[in-house]
Amino acid sequence: MQKVNIKLIHPQAKLPTRATKGSAGYDLYAVEDIQIPASQCGPDGTVEIGRALISTGLVLELTPGTVGRVGARSGLSVKSNIETGAGWIDSDYRGELKVELKNLSAKPYAVRCGDRIAQLVILTLADVQVEVVDQVEDTSRNSGGFGSTGF
């Protein structure tokens, strides 16, 4: 089992927790109260997504060869239309772990200190060598993408 060292840099910071033994992700908690504005349709038809960067009060020390992936909590996404922005934590990053939340609803969303806001999954990276080639091997799928295998 690999170890992740975590420094708590805020008095309200909580260690990430797993809801069950089988949970892939560790829940991350907010250390602040913050209002995420509603998404709005602009006069030109563009959508302005309401978003906020939420502090967790955590600094991670990941093992070399691993990466942290911050993802959505399914309940938050389904019940409140709150999505998590892309989040990758490199093993050599030593700043505070923050989570971008996007409010896809038409009403503001309140995050409270102590709320579970995202999940953290630690992944092992493959050490690969990138090589330029003239051809790549064909597969039954080839260049089919974006729904090519069905919905």
C-alpha positions as CSV (number, residue, x, y, z in Angstrom):
1,M,0.0,0.0,0.0
2,Q,1.3,3.4,-0.9
3,K,1.3,6.4,1.4
4,V,0.2,10.0,0.9
5,N,1.4,12.6,3.3
6,I,-1.0,15.4,3.9
7,K,-0.3,18.7,5.6
8,L,-3.4,20.5,7.1
9,I,-2.9,24.3,6.5
10,H,-6.3,25.5,7.7
11,P,-7.9,25.1,11.1
12,Q,-11.1,23.7,9.5
13,A,-9.2,21.3,7.2
14,K,-10.3,17.6,7.3
15,L,-8.4,14.6,6.1
16,P,-10.0,13.1,3.0
17,T,-12.3,10.1,3.8
18,R,-13.7,7.1,2.0
19,A,-17.4,6.5,2.4
20,T,-17.0,2.7,2.2
21,K,-14.1,0.2,2.0
22,G,-14.8,-0.2,-1.7
23,S,-14.9,3.5,-2.6
24,A,-12.3,4.5,-5.2
25,G,-12.3,8.1,-4.2
26,Y,-11.6,10.0,-1.0
27,D,-14.1,12.8,-0.2
28,L,-12.6,16.3,-0.1
29,Y,-14.1,18.9,2.2
30,A,-14.5,22.7,1.9
31,V,-12.9,24.9,4.5
32,E,-14.9,28.0,3.7
33,D,-18.4,29.2,3.1
34,I,-18.8,30.4,-0.5
35,Q,-21.6,31.2,-2.9
36,I,-21.3,29.8,-6.5
37,P,-23.2,32.1,-8.8
38,A,-25.8,30.7,-11.1
39,S,-25.1,30.1,-14.8
40,Q,-26.6,32.8,-17.1
41,C,-27.3,33.2,-20.7
42,G,-25.7,36.4,-22.0
43,P,-27.3,38.8,-24.4
44,D,-25.4,37.3,-27.3
45,G,-26.6,33.8,-26.5
46,T,-23.4,32.6,-24.9
47,V,-23.6,30.9,-21.5
48,E,-21.6,32.2,-18.6
49,I,-21.0,29.3,-16.2
50,G,-21.1,30.2,-12.5
51,R,-17.9,28.9,-11.0
52,A,-15.8,29.2,-7.9
53,L,-12.4,27.9,-6.6
54,I,-12.9,26.1,-3.3
55,S,-10.1,25.7,-0.7
56,T,-9.6,22.3,1.0
57,G,-6.9,23.4,3.4
58,L,-4.7,20.4,2.3
59,V,-1.3,20.1,0.8
60,L,-0.5,16.7,-0.6
61,E,2.8,14.9,-0.9
62,L,2.2,12.2,-3.5
63,T,4.6,9.4,-4.1
64,P,6.6,9.8,-7.3
65,G,5.0,7.8,-10.1
66,T,1.5,8.6,-8.8
67,V,-1.0,11.4,-9.6
68,G,-4.1,12.7,-7.9
69,R,-7.3,13.0,-9.9
70,V,-10.0,15.3,-8.6
71,G,-13.5,14.3,-9.8
72,A,-17.2,15.0,-9.1
73,R,-19.2,13.6,-6.3
74,S,-22.1,11.9,-8.2
75,G,-24.8,13.1,-5.7
76,L,-23.7,16.7,-5.9
77,S,-23.7,16.5,-9.7
78,V,-27.1,14.8,-10.1
79,K,-29.0,16.5,-7.3
80,S,-27.6,20.1,-7.6
81,N,-26.1,20.4,-11.1
82,I,-22.7,21.1,-9.6
83,E,-19.8,19.8,-11.7
84,T,-16.1,19.6,-10.8
85,G,-13.6,21.2,-13.1
86,A,-10.7,19.1,-14.4
87,G,-8.2,18.5,-11.6
88,W,-4.9,16.7,-11.8
89,I,-2.4,16.9,-8.9
90,D,1.2,16.1,-10.0
91,S,3.4,14.3,-7.5
92,D,5.8,17.3,-7.3
93,Y,3.1,19.9,-6.6
94,R,3.2,21.3,-3.1
95,G,0.5,24.0,-3.1
96,E,-2.9,23.9,-1.6
97,L,-5.4,21.5,-3.2
98,K,-8.3,23.6,-4.5
99,V,-11.4,22.4,-6.3
100,E,-13.1,24.2,-9.1
101,L,-16.9,23.8,-8.9
102,K,-19.2,24.8,-11.7
103,N,-22.8,25.6,-11.1
104,L,-24.8,24.6,-14.1
105,S,-28.1,25.6,-12.6
106,A,-30.1,28.9,-12.9
107,K,-29.8,29.6,-9.1
108,P,-26.9,30.3,-6.8
109,Y,-25.4,27.4,-4.9
110,A,-24.1,27.7,-1.3
111,V,-21.0,25.7,-0.3
112,R,-20.6,25.5,3.5
113,C,-17.4,24.8,5.5
114,G,-17.3,21.0,6.0
115,D,-19.3,20.1,2.9
116,R,-18.0,17.3,0.8
117,I,-17.2,18.9,-2.6
118,A,-15.3,16.4,-4.7
119,Q,-13.5,13.1,-4.7
120,L,-9.8,12.4,-4.9
121,V,-8.5,9.3,-6.6
122,I,-4.8,8.4,-6.5
123,L,-3.6,6.7,-9.7
124,T,-0.3,5.0,-10.6
125,L,1.3,6.3,-13.8
126,A,2.8,4.2,-16.5
127,D,6.3,5.3,-17.3
128,V,6.3,5.5,-21.1
129,Q,8.6,6.5,-23.9
130,V,7.1,8.7,-26.6
131,E,8.3,7.7,-30.1
132,V,7.5,9.1,-33.5
133,V,6.5,6.5,-36.1
134,D,5.3,6.5,-39.7
135,Q,2.3,4.2,-39.1
136,V,0.2,2.9,-36.3
137,E,-1.4,-0.5,-36.1
138,D,-5.0,-0.8,-37.3
139,T,-7.8,-1.9,-35.0
140,S,-11.4,-2.8,-35.6
141,R,-12.3,0.7,-34.2
142,N,-9.6,2.7,-36.0
143,S,-10.4,6.4,-35.9
144,G,-14.1,6.0,-34.8
145,G,-14.8,8.2,-31.8
146,F,-17.4,10.4,-30.2
147,G,-20.2,7.9,-30.1
148,S,-19.0,5.6,-32.9
149,T,-19.5,2.6,-30.7
150,G,-23.1,3.5,-29.8
151,F,-25.0,5.4,-27.2
